[in-house]
Every structure is written in structure tokens, then in C-alpha cells.
Amino acid sequence: MAQKPAKAPGVSRPRRSAAAKRLTRAFFARGVLAVAPELIGATFLVDGVGGTIVEVEAYHHTDPAAHSFRGPTPRNQVMFGPPGFAYVYRSYGIHWCMNFVCEVEGSASAVLIRAIEPTFGIDEMRRRRGLEDVRALCSGPGKLTEAMGITIAHNGLALDAAPIELFARPEDVEIVTGVRIGITKAVELPWRFGLKGSRFVSKRFPR
């Protein structure tokens, strides 16, 4: 069982509106292509540090680009478990990537969080990333995990329990779609979703 990561020092809890709706594990117990666009505009926090999700990618178990396509391994076993849990993996031996497991247990489908707009704990993000430009803090899956302090210690943690917090977007947003980035299989699938006009995405979407 994953251990709860230690909270970063000096990070105060963000104040949320009493009307803000928490996303529970039930939210993720649906098709990954339904969940992914609905995460755009949601607030994602880890120990009070994070912001607004502005870019995600969907991966279905029938998709050759998905880690689960060839079956369970020690690395991807969380994907085959129940929905509403974090799947964290190392990309190219360098960066951690955060995914949200979706669909029924055994489906092994997930949403990769590609970029967020920082809104909470920006000073802590700058310290962790060693840079000032707020637009560059979380404009990529490896960047946001470093900024938010996400590591393999978060693998297997529930998405509706501390230290993770997820809040539904407060209103409808305009979403754009495009092909996924950095893959060599199923490259034609338009399963990347983003917040239209956002300056914080990892790569601009086609107009």
C-alpha cells in the first residue's frame, strides 16, 4: 500500500469556496473519453499546491499507446485496479507523470495530466522548479509533477483523499482537441484535450 507523502514545508492550505464540489472516485468510474474533457477546468491540488487543469490526454486499454495495452506488469498494475486512483510512472527515466485511472476495475484506462495553470503554492512551485516564469512551471507532465512534488510515493493513492484534492470546474469551458504528444502508436487519435486559449498548455492546439 502506498504511503502518504510528507507535506511540503511552508505551504498553507488554499481557501476554497464552500460551494466547490469535490470530485470523488465515482466521477472516474466512466469511460475515459467522457472523463478526460470534463477534467479541463477542474482544480488539482497535492498538499495544497496546484491549479487548474488545462491539458490532458486519454489512454484506453485498447489503444496501442496505452501502458496497459499488453497486459498488467508491476509498473502498470494500478491501472488494472479500481477507478479513482493515481497511476504515477517514470517517463524516459527522468520525469514522473501523473495519471488518473478511469472506467471499471480491470479496464486499465487512464487520463494523463499534461498541464495545469498554477494558482496555489506558486512560490513553492518556483522553488522546486528553480525558475520564475509562471507559464513554464507546469506546462508539461514532467514539469507539473516536479512543481507539485509528485513522485512514485503518490502511485496508488486515492484521488479523493489527502494529500490529493480535486474540485469540479465551476462552469462550462470551451475545449479544444488534438492528437497526443510524444507517442509513436495510434498517433492519429484526437485524444488530447485542452482549455481553449490557455497560455499554460504544453503545446498549442491547431486552430
C-alpha positions in Angstrom: 0.0 0.0 0.0 1.4 3.4 -0.9 2.5 5.6 2.0 1.2 9.1 2.3 3.9 11.5 1.1 5.1 14.2 3.5 3.6 17.6 3.1 6.0 20.3 1.8 7.1 22.7 4.5 5.7 26.2 4.4 2.7 25.5 2.2 -0.6 26.8 3.6 -3.9 25.2 2.7 -5.8 27.0 -0.1 -9.1 28.5 0.7 -11.9 27.1 -1.4 -15.4 28.2 -1.8 -17.9 26.2 0.3 -19.8 25.6 -3.0 -16.8 24.0 -4.6 -17.7 20.4 -5.5 -15.1 17.7 -4.7 -14.6 15.0 -7.3 -14.9 11.6 -5.9 -13.9 8.2 -7.2 -17.3 7.7 -8.7 -16.5 10.5 -11.1 -13.8 8.4 -12.7 -16.0 5.2 -13.0 -16.9 6.2 -16.5 -15.5 6.0 -20.0 -12.0 7.6 -20.2 -13.1 9.7 -23.2 -16.0 11.1 -21.1 -13.9 11.8 -18.1 -10.9 13.4 -19.9 -12.6 16.5 -21.3 -14.5 17.1 -18.0 -11.2 17.4 -16.2 -10.4 20.6 -18.2 -11.1 23.5 -15.8 -11.0 21.3 -12.7 -8.7 22.2 -9.8 -6.0 19.7 -8.9 -4.0 20.0 -5.7 -1.4 18.0 -3.9 -0.8 19.2 -0.3 -2.3 22.5 -1.3 -0.1 23.1 -4.3 -1.5 23.0 -7.8 -4.0 24.8 -10.0 -6.5 24.5 -12.9 -6.1 21.5 -15.3 -5.7 22.9 -18.8 -4.5 19.9 -20.8 -4.9 16.1 -20.6 -4.6 13.0 -22.7 -6.8 9.9 -22.7 -5.5 6.4 -22.9 -7.8 3.4 -23.4 -6.7 -0.2 -22.8 -7.5 -1.0 -26.5 -5.1 1.8 -27.5 -1.6 0.6 -28.6 -0.1 3.7 -27.0 -1.5 2.8 -23.5 0.8 1.3 -21.0 -1.9 -1.4 -20.3 -2.2 -2.5 -23.9 0.0 -5.6 -23.4 -1.4 -6.5 -20.1 -0.5 -6.0 -16.4 3.0 -5.5 -15.2 4.5 -4.5 -11.8 4.8 -1.0 -13.3 1.2 -0.5 -14.5 -0.8 -2.7 -12.0 -2.6 0.4 -10.6 -4.2 0.9 -14.0 -5.9 -2.5 -13.7 -7.4 -1.7 -10.3 -10.5 0.3 -9.4 -11.1 3.8 -10.8 -10.3 7.0 -8.9 -6.6 6.2 -8.1 -3.4 7.8 -9.2 -1.1 6.0 -11.6 2.4 7.5 -11.5 5.2 6.3 -13.7 8.7 7.4 -14.7 9.0 8.8 -18.3 12.3 8.2 -20.2 13.9 7.5 -16.8 13.7 11.2 -16.0 10.3 12.6 -15.2 7.3 11.4 -13.1 3.9 11.5 -14.9 0.6 11.7 -13.1 -2.5 9.7 -14.4 -6.0 9.3 -13.2 -7.3 5.7 -13.5 -10.8 5.5 -15.1 -13.5 3.0 -16.0 -14.4 -0.2 -14.3 -11.8 -2.3 -12.4 -9.8 -4.3 -14.9 -10.3 -1.8 -17.8 -6.9 -0.3 -17.3 -7.7 3.1 -18.9 -6.4 6.4 -17.6 -6.1 10.2 -18.2 -2.6 11.7 -18.3 -2.5 15.2 -16.7 -0.3 17.2 -19.2 -0.5 20.8 -17.9 -2.1 23.0 -15.3 -2.4 26.7 -14.7 -0.7 27.3 -11.4 -2.9 29.1 -8.8 -2.0 27.7 -5.4 1.5 27.4 -3.9 3.2 29.2 -6.8 6.2 30.2 -4.6 6.7 26.6 -3.6 6.5 25.6 -7.3 9.1 28.1 -8.2 11.4 26.8 -5.5 11.0 23.2 -6.7 11.5 24.1 -10.4 14.2 26.7 -9.9 12.5 29.3 -12.2 10.3 32.3 -12.1 8.2 32.2 -15.2 4.8 31.0 -14.0 3.8 29.9 -17.5 6.7 27.4 -17.6 6.1 25.9 -14.2 3.5 23.3 -15.1 3.4 23.3 -19.0 4.1 19.6 -19.4 3.5 16.4 -17.5 7.1 16.2 -16.0 7.1 19.9 -15.2 3.9 19.8 -13.2 4.9 16.7 -11.2 8.1 18.4 -10.2 6.3 21.6 -9.4 3.7 19.9 -7.3 6.1 17.5 -5.6 4.6 14.3 -7.2 6.7 11.2 -7.1 6.3 7.4 -7.1 5.2 7.8 -3.5 1.8 9.1 -4.9 1.3 6.0 -7.0 -1.8 4.1 -5.9 -3.2 6.9 -3.8 -6.9 7.7 -3.9 -7.8 10.8 -5.9 -10.5 11.8 -3.3 -8.4 11.7 -0.2 -5.4 13.6 1.3 -2.9 14.7 0.1 -4.8 14.9 -3.3 -7.7 17.2 -3.8 -9.8 17.6 -6.9 -12.6 20.1 -7.4 -15.0 20.2 -10.3 -14.8 23.1 -12.7 -17.1 25.9 -11.5 -18.6 26.5 -15.0 -18.6 25.1 -18.5 -15.4 25.8 -20.5 -14.6 25.8 -24.2 -12.5 22.7 -25.0 -10.2 22.1 -28.0 -8.9 18.7 -29.1 -5.8 17.4 -31.0 -3.5 14.4 -31.4 -1.4 13.2 -28.5 2.2 14.2 -28.0 5.4 12.1 -27.8 3.9 8.8 -28.9 4.6 6.6 -31.9 1.5 4.4 -32.0 -2.1 5.5 -32.6 -0.8 8.9 -33.4 -3.9 9.9 -35.3 -6.3 9.7 -32.4 -7.6 13.1 -31.3 -7.4 12.3 -27.6 -5.6 15.3 -26.3 -8.0 17.9 -24.7 -7.2 21.4 -23.7 -8.7 24.7 -22.5 -9.2 26.9 -25.5 -6.9 30.0 -25.4 -4.8 28.8 -22.4 -1.3 30.1 -22.3 -0.3 27.2 -19.9 -0.7 24.2 -22.2 2.4 22.2 -23.2 1.9 22.7 -26.9 -0.6 24.9 -28.8 -3.6 23.2 -30.3 -4.4 23.5 -34.0 -6.7 26.4 -34.7 
